[in-house]
Amino acid sequence: MARSKWDTNVKDKLVLVEGWARNGLTEQQIAKNLGVAYSTFRDYKTKYPALSAVLKKGREVIDFEVEGALIKRALGYSYVEETKELVEDEMTGSAELKVIKTITKHVAPDVTAQIFWLKNRKPEEWKNDPHKVKIDKEILKLRQQELELKGW
């Protein structure tokens, strides 16, 4: 029986695939890097559970990093910025970089990031649903009429 390209150096290939997935490569790009057709790569995923596992593991790492960055951007954050200059020691004549100024900067929360987060995490409450908006307006109108009838 002929051996597939996958059967040689499997452990090394798994490490590469995980790294490529972590770096954001698509499955088509990973297949190309491995030197196989995408259809063959899909077959390998079915035939070799370890391949599917490292793809998932690699993607999870980058997904967590992006999620963390999105949360940080949505909520706003502070960071310290240092300005360094090359300072020469008059006694020795040697020069070294020294921090001459430290500033704490603030990045305001990003409304777009907040909306993106909420629409994906709480779609039932935050999706743009014109039908729901219409119903909400009708409910508000009925409540106003009810208050008017009560003399408010």
Secondary structure, DSSP 8 states (H G I E B T S, - for coil): ----GGGSSHHHHHHHHHHHHHTT--HHHHHHHHTS-HHHHHHHHHH-HHHHHHHHHHHHHHHHHHHHHHHHHHH-EEEEEEEEEEEE-TTT--EEEEEEEEEEEEE---HHHHHHHHHHH-HHHHS--HHHHHHHHHHHHHHHHHHHHTT-
